[in-house]
Amino acid sequence: MKKVRFFQSIHFKFVLIYVLLILLAMQIMSVYFVRELEKELINNFSTSVNERVNLLSYSIDQEMQKKRDENSPPLESDISDVLKDSLSKDITEIRVIDPNRRILGSSSDHPEYVVGKKTTDVSIKRALLYGATEERTRVAKGMRVREFIAPIKSQDEIVGAIYLTANMEPVYAQIKEVNSIFTTGTMIALVITALLGIFLAQTITRPMSDMRRQALEMAKGNFSRKAKVYGYDEIGQLALTFNNLTRKLQEAQATTEGERRKLSSVLAHMTDGVIATDRKGRVILINDPASEMLDVSRETVLSEPIISLLNLEGTHTFESLLENQESLILDFSNKDKYFILRATISSIQKDTGFVNGLIIVLHDITEQEKIDQERREFVANVSHELRTPLTTMRSYLEALAEGAWQDQDIAPRFLQVTQTETERMIRLVNDLLQLSKLDSKDYRFKTDIIDLVKLYNYTIDRFEMAKEQKIKFIRKLPKQSIYVSIDQDKITQVLDNIISNAIKYSPEGGTITFSLKLKDETVILSVQDEGVGIPKKNISKIFDRFYRVDKARSRQLGGTGLGLAIAKEIVQAHGGRIWAKSKDGQGTIIFFTLPVESEREDEWE
């Protein structure tokens, strides 16, 4: 997270606002106080000077009222003495004017320059004529001077006027000194205010900074840290609430993590594939079985549209999946592999009904589809195998019913064909019943310890005595006995089916080779013919039920197509396996294995 600059911090803003508020308050107070003080000082100064003017007016009036003789000093001299006695440090000059506006006396250093002269001041003229009193302020020689003009009255008669000038610089000096005191006080107050503001700001920002650090730790997943409680005020209550929130978030995360682990464990151990999408149809979750089924990497399909992942671009849209939510059959088969999936779709909804996405569960139904297909093929094959002899029998029986039974040459042949087809159906039904028994889980073999070499020789002898074709038998069998635990009748049937097939497909004058080898507690039996062989593409299918490489020739030779399928079921039930090798036009070798009972063999030996 970006660090907060000092000038952008609450700390700085708080102190700045606090100082500005104090400064504004101090300025308002100082302006108001200084203004009122200035007004009060000037009023006091004017009052003081006016009182002195009144006293001076009385003294001059007394001097004017004195009776004078030839020995008495002149009036101007007495007035000059009174004026000198009235001088002070703040009064700069006093003048006395008679009714004719002639200056009678002056307190200046050189009164001779003004005494006896007439004044032209309008204010003095108004004072002499109307008895008006005036005050005014002017600046002289860089100093502020207050002028006072007042009439001299004697028994309600104006006998003269007084003109007085007073220096106001001491008053303004006093005001300036007060301003300086206020400025100093304001600076001291601002410093104290700033210090208090910093302290107060820290009491607010320190817990907030601590809670910020805790929030950053929470964002990293660390819920063990607690915010320090500096007090039990509102911020302290906030810190306590924050710590409580941290604890509850930790509990919620633990619960969520537990549920997530459970879900991950369930998803990881599910045999079905699971895919989840967001509300826009993009993949947000896919488990390992789904990745394996679709042959994709989890990292590459995240955020990929589900439609493209399931190859549904041409047939479906995400909106159609949301609306229908039906099971879909997905065919991912190719030339090398048959693979079918069923996709079960359901929506992820909130309590309000808002759809957040889809959950798609993938089931591998390849084996089920194979079984269904094999079942359909099996029913079709059985129907076909039964229909062929039944059709033949019906044709011959209809011919016999129409009078052919009276023909001594035709009737026996028709009955023989009917009998042959009946036996063929009986063999087919018996083979089907045997396969049904082998498919049953409750079927049990009647096993016994049998000398396999002796059984193999006996079976070959039977075929060698009954063969009609000129086929040569070659035996590559050991002389010593090999004992196995088998159901003798079932293994004999396996040998009968394999050997009969070899005889059927062997050409006249051909050779059939019988082998038996012992290898690693396993005996390997094989029957090799020199027949037409089996194409490479068909070699893996010859053990399927009703499968024939050459269907026309097989039916002509009377086969049901179930011999090798029965042999496969019997061998596998004995714990062995069966397979074939063949080259087209060069013959076929059928192999099958059986486990050897070594302990019993040692006992027989």
C-alpha positions as CSV (number, residue, x, y, z in Angstrom):
1,M,0.0,0.0,0.0
2,K,1.3,3.5,-0.9
3,K,2.7,5.4,2.1
4,V,0.8,8.5,3.2
5,R,2.9,11.7,2.8
6,F,3.4,13.9,5.8
7,F,1.5,16.9,4.3
8,Q,-1.4,14.5,3.4
9,S,-1.6,12.9,6.8
10,I,-4.4,13.4,9.3
11,H,-1.7,14.3,11.9
12,F,-0.6,17.3,9.9
13,K,-4.1,18.4,8.9
14,F,-5.3,18.2,12.5
15,V,-2.4,20.2,13.9
16,L,-2.7,22.8,11.0
17,I,-6.5,23.2,11.5
18,Y,-6.0,23.4,15.3
19,V,-3.3,26.1,15.0
20,L,-5.2,28.1,12.4
21,L,-8.3,28.0,14.6
22,I,-6.3,29.3,17.6
23,L,-4.6,31.9,15.4
24,L,-7.9,33.1,14.0
25,A,-9.4,33.3,17.5
26,M,-6.3,35.2,18.8
27,Q,-6.5,37.6,15.8
28,I,-10.1,38.3,16.3
29,M,-9.5,38.9,20.0
30,S,-6.5,41.1,19.4
31,V,-8.2,43.2,16.7
32,Y,-11.2,43.7,18.9
33,F,-9.2,44.4,22.0
34,V,-6.7,46.7,20.4
35,R,-9.5,48.7,18.7
36,E,-11.4,49.1,21.9
37,L,-8.2,49.9,23.8
38,E,-7.2,52.5,21.2
39,K,-10.7,54.0,21.4
40,E,-10.5,54.0,25.2
41,L,-7.0,55.5,25.4
42,I,-7.9,58.3,22.9
43,N,-11.1,59.0,24.9
44,N,-9.1,59.1,28.1
45,F,-6.5,61.3,26.5
46,S,-9.2,63.7,25.2
47,T,-10.9,63.8,28.5
48,S,-7.7,64.6,30.3
49,V,-6.8,67.3,27.9
50,N,-10.3,68.8,28.0
51,E,-10.1,69.0,31.8
52,R,-6.8,70.8,31.6
53,V,-8.3,73.1,28.9
54,N,-11.2,73.9,31.2
55,L,-8.9,74.6,34.1
56,L,-6.7,76.7,31.8
57,S,-9.7,78.6,30.6
58,Y,-10.7,79.4,34.1
59,S,-7.2,80.6,35.0
60,I,-6.9,82.9,32.0
61,D,-10.4,84.2,32.7
62,Q,-9.3,85.2,36.2
63,E,-6.2,87.0,34.8
64,M,-8.4,88.8,32.4
65,Q,-10.8,90.0,35.1
66,K,-8.0,91.5,37.3
67,K,-7.9,95.2,37.7
68,R,-4.6,96.7,36.6
69,D,-2.8,100.0,37.2
70,E,0.3,101.5,35.9
71,N,2.5,99.4,38.1
72,S,0.8,96.1,37.2
73,P,2.5,93.8,34.6
74,P,0.8,93.6,31.3
75,L,-1.9,91.0,30.6
76,E,0.2,89.3,28.0
77,S,2.9,88.7,30.6
78,D,0.5,87.1,33.1
79,I,-1.0,85.0,30.4
80,S,2.4,83.8,29.3
81,D,3.2,82.8,32.9
82,V,-0.1,80.9,33.2
83,L,0.7,79.1,29.9
84,K,4.2,78.1,31.0
85,D,2.8,76.7,34.2
86,S,0.3,74.6,32.2
87,L,2.8,73.0,29.9
88,S,3.5,69.2,30.3
89,K,5.4,66.6,28.2
90,D,2.4,65.7,26.1
91,I,1.2,69.3,25.5
92,T,3.3,70.8,22.7
93,E,1.8,74.3,22.5
94,I,-1.0,76.5,24.0
95,R,-2.2,79.7,22.6
96,V,-4.7,82.3,23.9
97,I,-6.6,84.4,21.4
98,D,-8.7,87.5,22.2
99,P,-12.1,88.2,20.7
100,N,-10.4,90.1,17.9
101,R,-8.6,86.9,16.9
102,R,-5.3,88.4,18.1
103,I,-2.9,86.0,19.8
104,L,-2.4,87.2,23.4
105,G,0.0,84.5,24.4
106,S,1.9,81.3,23.4
107,S,3.8,78.6,25.2
108,S,6.2,78.0,22.3
109,D,9.9,78.6,22.7
110,H,9.7,81.8,20.6
111,P,6.3,83.4,21.4
112,E,7.4,86.7,19.8
113,Y,6.8,85.2,16.4
114,V,3.1,84.7,17.0
115,V,2.0,87.0,19.8
116,G,0.1,90.0,18.6
117,K,-0.7,88.5,15.3
118,K,-4.1,87.6,14.1
119,T,-5.1,84.0,13.4
120,T,-7.1,82.9,10.4
121,D,-8.1,79.5,11.7
122,V,-11.8,79.0,11.0
123,S,-12.2,76.8,14.0
124,I,-11.0,79.6,16.3
125,K,-13.3,81.9,14.6
126,R,-16.3,79.6,15.3
127,A,-15.2,79.3,18.9
128,L,-15.1,83.1,19.3
129,L,-18.4,83.7,17.5
130,Y,-20.5,80.7,18.6
131,G,-18.7,79.2,21.5
132,A,-18.0,75.9,19.6
133,T,-15.5,73.4,20.9
134,E,-13.6,71.3,18.4
135,E,-11.1,68.4,18.5
136,R,-9.1,67.2,15.5
137,T,-6.1,65.1,14.7
138,R,-3.4,66.0,12.3
139,V,0.1,64.8,11.4
140,A,2.9,67.3,11.9
141,K,6.6,66.5,11.4
142,G,5.8,62.8,11.3
143,M,3.9,62.9,14.6
144,R,0.2,62.6,15.3
145,V,-1.0,65.7,17.1
146,R,-4.4,66.3,18.7
147,E,-5.7,69.9,18.5
148,F,-8.2,71.2,21.0
149,I,-10.1,74.5,20.4
150,A,-12.3,75.9,23.2
151,P,-13.9,79.3,24.0
152,I,-13.1,81.2,27.2
153,K,-16.3,82.3,28.9
154,S,-16.8,84.9,31.6
155,Q,-20.4,85.1,32.9
156,D,-21.8,83.6,29.6
157,E,-19.8,86.0,27.5
158,I,-17.0,84.8,25.2
159,V,-13.9,86.7,26.1
160,G,-11.4,84.7,24.1
161,A,-10.4,81.2,22.9
162,I,-7.7,78.6,23.7
163,Y,-5.9,76.7,21.1
164,L,-4.0,73.6,22.4
165,T,-2.0,71.0,20.6
166,A,-1.1,67.7,22.3
167,N,1.3,64.9,21.1
168,M,-0.5,61.6,20.7
169,E,2.5,59.5,20.0
170,P,2.7,58.3,23.6
171,V,-0.8,57.0,23.3
172,Y,0.0,55.1,20.0
173,A,3.2,53.9,21.5
174,Q,1.3,52.4,24.3
175,I,-1.1,50.8,21.8
176,K,1.9,49.5,19.8
177,E,3.3,48.1,22.9
178,V,0.0,46.4,23.7
179,N,0.0,45.0,20.1
180,S,3.5,43.7,20.6
181,I,2.4,42.0,23.8
182,F,-0.5,40.5,22.0
183,T,1.7,39.3,19.1
184,T,4.2,37.7,21.6
185,G,1.3,36.2,23.4
186,T,-0.2,34.9,20.2
187,M,3.1,33.3,19.1
188,I,3.5,31.7,22.5
189,A,-0.1,30.5,22.4
190,L,0.5,29.1,18.9
191,V,3.5,27.2,20.0
192,I,1.7,25.8,22.9
193,T,-1.3,25.1,20.7
194,A,0.9,23.3,18.2
195,L,2.5,21.2,20.9
196,L,-0.9,20.4,22.3
197,G,-2.3,19.7,18.8
198,I,0.6,17.3,18.1
199,F,-0.1,15.5,21.4
200,L,-3.8,15.5,20.7
201,A,-3.3,14.4,17.1
202,Q,-1.1,11.6,18.3
203,T,-3.7,10.4,20.6
204,I,-6.0,10.0,17.6
205,T,-3.6,9.0,14.8
206,R,-1.4,6.6,16.8
207,P,-4.3,4.2,17.4
208,M,-5.5,4.7,13.8
209,S,-1.9,3.9,12.5
210,D,-1.8,0.8,14.7
211,M,-5.2,-0.3,13.4
212,R,-4.0,0.4,9.8
213,R,-1.0,-1.8,10.4
214,Q,-3.3,-4.5,11.8
215,A,-5.5,-4.2,8.7
216,L,-2.4,-4.7,6.5
217,E,-1.5,-7.8,8.5
218,M,-5.1,-9.1,8.2
219,A,-4.9,-8.5,4.4
220,K,-1.8,-10.7,4.4
221,G,-3.7,-13.4,6.4
222,N,-2.1,-12.8,9.8
223,F,-4.9,-12.6,12.4
224,S,-2.8,-13.1,15.5
225,R,-1.8,-9.4,15.8
226,K,-4.0,-7.3,18.0
227,A,-4.5,-3.5,17.9
228,K,-3.2,-1.8,21.1
229,V,-5.9,-0.1,23.2
230,Y,-4.6,3.3,24.4
231,G,-7.7,4.3,26.3
232,Y,-11.4,3.6,26.7
233,D,-12.7,6.5,24.8
234,E,-14.4,6.3,21.4
235,I,-11.1,5.4,19.6
236,G,-10.4,2.8,22.3
237,Q,-13.8,1.3,21.8
238,L,-13.0,1.3,18.0
239,A,-9.8,-0.6,18.7
240,L,-11.7,-3.1,20.9
241,T,-14.3,-3.6,18.2
242,F,-11.5,-4.0,15.6
243,N,-9.9,-6.7,17.7
244,N,-13.2,-8.4,18.1
245,L,-13.7,-8.2,14.3
246,T,-10.2,-9.7,13.9
247,R,-11.1,-12.6,16.1
248,K,-14.3,-13.3,14.3
249,L,-12.6,-13.0,11.0
250,Q,-10.0,-15.5,12.2
251,E,-12.8,-17.9,13.3
252,A,-14.6,-17.3,10.0
253,Q,-11.5,-17.9,8.0
254,A,-10.7,-21.1,10.0
255,T,-14.2,-22.3,9.3
256,T,-14.0,-21.4,5.7
257,E,-10.6,-22.9,5.4
258,G,-11.9,-26.1,7.0
259,E,-14.8,-26.2,4.6
260,R,-12.5,-25.4,1.7
261,R,-10.3,-28.3,2.7
262,K,-13.2,-30.6,3.0
263,L,-14.5,-29.5,-0.4
264,S,-11.0,-29.9,-1.9
265,S,-10.7,-33.3,-0.4
266,V,-14.1,-34.3,-1.7
267,L,-13.3,-32.9,-5.1
268,A,-9.9,-34.5,-5.2
269,H,-11.2,-38.0,-4.2
270,M,-14.3,-37.9,-6.4
271,T,-14.2,-40.3,-9.4
272,D,-16.5,-37.9,-11.3
273,G,-15.2,-34.7,-12.8
274,V,-16.5,-31.4,-11.4
275,I,-16.3,-28.0,-13.2
276,A,-17.6,-24.7,-11.8
277,T,-18.1,-21.5,-13.8
278,D,-18.8,-17.8,-12.9
279,R,-21.9,-16.0,-14.1
280,K,-20.3,-15.3,-17.4
281,G,-19.6,-19.0,-18.2
282,R,-15.8,-18.9,-17.5
283,V,-14.2,-21.8,-15.7
284,I,-13.2,-21.0,-12.1
285,L,-12.8,-24.5,-10.8
286,I,-11.9,-27.9,-12.2
287,N,-10.8,-31.0,-10.3
288,D,-8.2,-33.6,-11.3
289,P,-10.7,-36.2,-12.6
290,A,-12.3,-33.6,-14.9
291,S,-8.8,-32.5,-16.1
292,E,-8.0,-36.2,-16.9
293,M,-11.3,-36.8,-18.6
294,L,-10.9,-33.8,-20.9
295,D,-7.2,-34.3,-21.2
296,V,-6.4,-30.6,-20.3
297,S,-4.3,-28.8,-17.8
298,R,-6.0,-27.0,-15.0
299,E,-3.9,-23.9,-15.4
300,T,-4.8,-23.6,-19.1
301,V,-8.5,-23.9,-18.8
302,L,-9.2,-21.5,-16.0
303,S,-11.1,-18.5,-17.3
304,E,-11.8,-20.4,-20.5
305,P,-15.5,-20.5,-21.6
306,I,-17.2,-23.7,-20.6
307,I,-18.8,-23.9,-24.1
308,S,-15.4,-24.2,-25.8
309,L,-14.0,-26.5,-23.1
310,L,-16.9,-29.0,-23.7
311,N,-16.9,-28.5,-27.5
312,L,-20.5,-27.2,-27.5
313,E,-20.0,-24.1,-29.7
314,G,-22.2,-25.3,-32.5
315,T,-25.0,-26.7,-30.5
316,H,-25.3,-24.8,-27.2
317,T,-24.7,-21.4,-25.6
318,F,-24.1,-20.6,-22.0
319,E,-27.5,-19.0,-21.8
320,S,-29.1,-22.2,-23.1
321,L,-27.3,-24.3,-20.5
322,L,-28.6,-21.9,-17.8
323,E,-32.2,-22.2,-19.1
324,N,-32.4,-26.0,-19.8
325,Q,-29.9,-27.5,-17.3
326,E,-30.4,-31.0,-18.8
327,S,-27.9,-33.8,-18.9
328,L,-25.8,-33.9,-22.0
329,I,-24.0,-36.8,-23.7
330,L,-20.5,-35.7,-24.8
331,D,-18.7,-37.8,-27.3
332,F,-14.9,-37.4,-27.1
333,S,-14.2,-40.6,-29.1
334,N,-11.5,-40.7,-31.7
335,K,-10.1,-43.3,-34.0
336,D,-7.9,-44.7,-31.2
337,K,-10.2,-44.5,-28.3
338,Y,-13.9,-44.7,-27.6
339,F,-14.8,-42.2,-24.8
340,I,-18.3,-41.0,-23.8
341,L,-19.2,-38.6,-21.0
342,R,-22.4,-37.5,-19.4
343,A,-22.5,-33.9,-18.2
344,T,-25.1,-33.2,-15.4
345,I,-25.7,-29.4,-15.1
346,S,-27.0,-27.4,-12.2
347,S,-26.9,-23.7,-11.4
348,I,-25.3,-21.9,-8.5
349,Q,-27.9,-19.5,-7.1
350,K,-28.1,-17.1,-4.2
351,D,-31.0,-16.8,-1.9
352,T,-32.4,-14.0,-4.0
353,G,-32.4,-16.3,-7.1
354,F,-29.5,-14.5,-8.8
355,V,-27.5,-17.1,-10.8
356,N,-23.8,-17.0,-10.1
357,G,-22.7,-19.7,-12.4
358,L,-23.0,-23.4,-13.2
359,I,-21.8,-26.7,-11.6
360,I,-21.1,-29.4,-14.2
361,V,-20.5,-33.0,-13.1
362,L,-18.9,-35.3,-15.6
363,H,-19.6,-39.0,-15.5
364,D,-17.5,-41.5,-17.5
365,I,-20.2,-43.7,-19.1
366,T,-17.9,-45.3,-21.7
367,E,-18.2,-48.7,-20.2
368,Q,-21.9,-48.4,-19.8
369,E,-22.2,-47.3,-23.4
370,K,-20.0,-50.2,-24.4
371,I,-22.2,-52.6,-22.5
372,D,-25.3,-51.1,-24.0
373,Q,-23.8,-51.3,-27.4
374,E,-22.6,-54.9,-26.8
375,R,-26.1,-55.8,-25.5
376,R,-27.7,-54.4,-28.6
377,E,-25.2,-56.1,-30.8
378,F,-25.7,-59.3,-28.8
379,V,-29.4,-59.3,-29.2
380,A,-29.1,-58.5,-32.9
381,N,-26.5,-61.3,-33.3
382,V,-28.6,-63.9,-31.4
383,S,-31.7,-62.8,-33.4
384,H,-29.7,-63.2,-36.6
385,E,-28.2,-66.5,-35.6
386,L,-31.6,-68.0,-34.7
387,R,-33.4,-66.5,-37.6
388,T,-31.2,-68.1,-40.2
389,P,-31.9,-71.7,-39.2
390,L,-35.5,-71.0,-38.4
391,T,-36.0,-69.5,-41.9
392,T,-34.4,-72.5,-43.4
393,M,-36.5,-74.9,-41.3
394,R,-39.7,-73.1,-42.1
395,S,-38.9,-73.2,-45.9
396,Y,-38.3,-77.0,-45.8
397,L,-41.3,-77.7,-43.5
398,E,-43.6,-75.7,-45.8
399,A,-42.3,-77.7,-48.7
400,L,-42.9,-80.9,-46.9
401,A,-46.4,-79.7,-45.8
402,E,-47.2,-78.9,-49.5
403,G,-46.6,-82.6,-50.5
404,A,-42.8,-83.0,-50.7
405,W,-43.1,-85.6,-47.9
406,Q,-44.5,-88.0,-50.4
407,D,-41.3,-87.8,-52.6
408,Q,-39.1,-90.5,-51.3
409,D,-35.9,-88.8,-52.6
410,I,-36.6,-85.2,-51.4
411,A,-38.3,-85.9,-48.1
412,P,-35.3,-87.5,-46.4
413,R,-33.0,-84.7,-47.5
414,F,-35.4,-82.1,-46.3
415,L,-35.8,-83.8,-42.9
416,Q,-32.0,-84.1,-42.6
417,V,-31.5,-80.4,-43.2
418,T,-34.3,-79.6,-40.7
419,Q,-32.5,-81.9,-38.1
420,T,-29.1,-80.2,-38.8
421,E,-30.5,-76.7,-38.3
422,T,-32.3,-77.9,-35.1
423,E,-29.0,-79.2,-33.7
424,R,-27.3,-76.0,-34.7
425,M,-29.9,-74.0,-32.7
426,I,-29.5,-76.4,-29.8
427,R,-25.7,-75.8,-29.8
428,L,-26.3,-72.0,-30.0
429,V,-28.8,-72.1,-27.1
430,N,-26.4,-74.3,-25.1
431,D,-23.5,-71.9,-25.7
432,L,-25.6,-68.9,-24.7
433,L,-26.7,-70.7,-21.5
434,Q,-23.1,-71.5,-20.7
435,L,-22.0,-67.9,-21.3
436,S,-24.9,-66.8,-19.0
437,K,-23.6,-69.2,-16.3
438,L,-20.1,-67.9,-16.7
439,D,-21.3,-64.3,-16.4
440,S,-23.1,-65.1,-13.2
441,K,-21.1,-64.2,-10.1
442,D,-22.5,-67.2,-8.2
443,Y,-21.0,-69.7,-10.7
444,R,-18.5,-72.1,-9.2
445,F,-16.1,-74.5,-10.9
446,K,-15.5,-78.0,-9.7
447,T,-11.7,-77.9,-9.5
448,D,-9.4,-80.8,-9.0
449,I,-5.6,-81.5,-9.3
450,I,-5.2,-82.7,-12.9
451,D,-2.2,-83.7,-14.9
452,L,-2.4,-81.1,-17.7
453,V,0.0,-83.0,-20.1
454,K,-2.1,-86.1,-19.9
455,L,-5.4,-84.2,-20.4
456,Y,-3.9,-82.3,-23.4
457,N,-2.7,-85.6,-25.0
458,Y,-6.1,-87.2,-24.4
459,T,-7.9,-84.3,-26.1
460,I,-5.6,-84.3,-29.1
461,D,-6.1,-88.1,-29.4
462,R,-9.8,-87.7,-29.6
463,F,-9.6,-85.2,-32.5
464,E,-6.9,-87.2,-34.2
465,M,-9.1,-90.3,-34.3
466,A,-12.2,-88.5,-35.4
467,K,-10.6,-86.2,-38.1
468,E,-11.7,-86.7,-41.7
469,Q,-9.3,-84.3,-43.3
470,K,-5.7,-85.1,-44.1
471,I,-4.2,-82.9,-41.5
472,K,-1.0,-83.6,-39.6
473,F,-0.8,-83.2,-35.9
474,I,2.5,-82.2,-34.3
475,R,2.9,-82.4,-30.5
476,K,5.5,-80.5,-28.6
477,L,4.6,-81.6,-25.1
478,P,6.8,-82.4,-22.1
479,K,7.1,-86.0,-20.9
480,Q,7.0,-85.1,-17.3
481,S,3.6,-84.4,-15.6
482,I,2.5,-80.9,-14.9
483,Y,-0.3,-80.6,-12.3
484,V,-2.8,-77.8,-12.2
485,S,-6.0,-77.1,-10.2
486,I,-8.7,-76.8,-12.8
487,D,-12.2,-77.8,-13.7
488,Q,-11.4,-80.6,-16.1
489,D,-14.6,-80.4,-18.1
490,K,-14.3,-76.7,-18.7
491,I,-10.6,-76.8,-19.7
492,T,-11.4,-79.7,-22.0
493,Q,-14.1,-77.5,-23.6
494,V,-11.6,-74.7,-24.1
495,L,-9.2,-77.1,-25.9
496,D,-12.1,-78.6,-27.9
497,N,-13.2,-75.1,-29.1
498,I,-9.6,-74.0,-30.0
499,I,-8.7,-77.3,-31.7
500,S,-12.0,-77.5,-33.6
501,N,-11.5,-74.0,-35.0
502,A,-7.9,-74.9,-36.0
503,I,-9.2,-78.0,-37.9
504,K,-12.1,-76.0,-39.5
505,Y,-9.8,-73.4,-40.9
506,S,-6.8,-75.6,-41.8
507,P,-6.3,-76.6,-45.4
508,E,-6.1,-80.2,-46.4
509,G,-2.6,-81.4,-46.0
510,G,-1.9,-78.7,-43.4
511,T,-0.3,-79.1,-40.0
512,I,-1.5,-78.3,-36.5
513,T,1.1,-77.9,-33.8
514,F,0.3,-78.4,-30.1
515,S,2.7,-76.9,-27.5
516,L,2.9,-76.8,-23.7
517,K,5.6,-74.9,-21.9
518,L,6.2,-74.2,-18.2
519,K,7.4,-70.7,-17.3
520,D,7.5,-69.0,-13.9
521,E,4.8,-70.9,-12.1
522,T,2.6,-70.6,-15.2
523,V,1.9,-73.2,-18.0
524,I,1.4,-71.9,-21.5
525,L,-0.6,-73.9,-24.0
526,S,-0.8,-73.1,-27.7
527,V,-2.5,-74.4,-30.8
528,Q,-1.0,-73.3,-34.2
529,D,-2.6,-73.9,-37.5
530,E,-1.7,-73.2,-41.1
531,G,-5.0,-71.7,-42.2
532,V,-6.0,-68.5,-43.9
533,G,-4.9,-66.4,-40.8
534,I,-6.6,-63.4,-39.4
535,P,-6.0,-59.8,-40.5
536,K,-4.1,-57.6,-37.9
537,K,-7.0,-55.2,-37.5
538,N,-9.3,-58.1,-36.4
539,I,-7.0,-60.1,-34.2
540,S,-8.1,-58.4,-31.0
541,K,-11.8,-59.0,-31.7
542,I,-11.9,-62.8,-32.3
543,F,-12.7,-63.4,-28.6
544,D,-15.8,-61.2,-28.8
545,R,-19.1,-62.9,-28.8
546,F,-20.5,-63.7,-32.3
547,Y,-17.5,-62.2,-34.0
548,R,-16.4,-63.9,-37.2
549,V,-13.7,-62.8,-39.6
550,D,-15.4,-64.6,-42.5
551,K,-19.1,-64.8,-41.6
552,A,-20.1,-66.7,-44.7
553,R,-17.5,-69.5,-44.2
554,S,-18.1,-69.7,-40.5
555,R,-21.8,-70.3,-40.9
556,Q,-21.1,-72.8,-43.7
557,L,-18.8,-74.7,-41.3
558,G,-21.5,-74.7,-38.6
559,G,-19.9,-72.3,-36.0
560,T,-22.0,-70.3,-33.6
561,G,-19.4,-67.5,-33.1
562,L,-19.3,-68.2,-29.3
563,G,-16.5,-70.8,-29.0
564,L,-13.6,-68.5,-28.4
565,A,-15.7,-66.2,-26.3
566,I,-16.6,-69.2,-24.0
567,A,-12.9,-70.2,-24.0
568,K,-11.9,-66.7,-22.9
569,E,-14.4,-66.6,-20.0
570,I,-13.3,-70.1,-18.7
571,V,-9.5,-69.3,-18.9
572,Q,-10.0,-65.9,-17.2
573,A,-12.1,-67.6,-14.5
574,H,-9.2,-70.0,-13.8
575,G,-6.8,-67.0,-13.3
576,G,-5.2,-67.2,-16.8
577,R,-5.3,-65.2,-20.0
578,I,-5.8,-66.0,-23.6
579,W,-4.6,-64.3,-26.8
580,A,-3.8,-64.9,-30.4
581,K,-1.0,-64.3,-33.0
582,S,-1.7,-64.4,-36.7
583,K,-0.4,-63.4,-40.1
584,D,-2.9,-63.1,-42.9
585,G,-2.6,-66.2,-45.1
586,Q,0.0,-67.9,-42.9
587,G,-2.1,-69.3,-40.0
588,T,-3.0,-68.5,-36.5
589,I,-1.6,-69.4,-33.0
590,I,-4.0,-69.4,-30.0
591,F,-2.2,-69.1,-26.6
592,F,-3.7,-69.5,-23.1
593,T,-2.1,-69.8,-19.7
594,L,-3.0,-71.5,-16.4
595,P,-1.4,-71.1,-13.0
596,V,0.6,-74.2,-11.8
597,E,-0.1,-75.7,-8.3
598,S,3.6,-76.1,-7.3
599,E,3.0,-77.4,-3.8
600,R,0.6,-80.1,-5.0
601,E,3.0,-80.9,-7.9
602,D,5.8,-81.5,-5.3
603,E,3.5,-83.8,-3.4
604,W,2.6,-85.8,-6.6
605,E,6.3,-86.0,-7.4
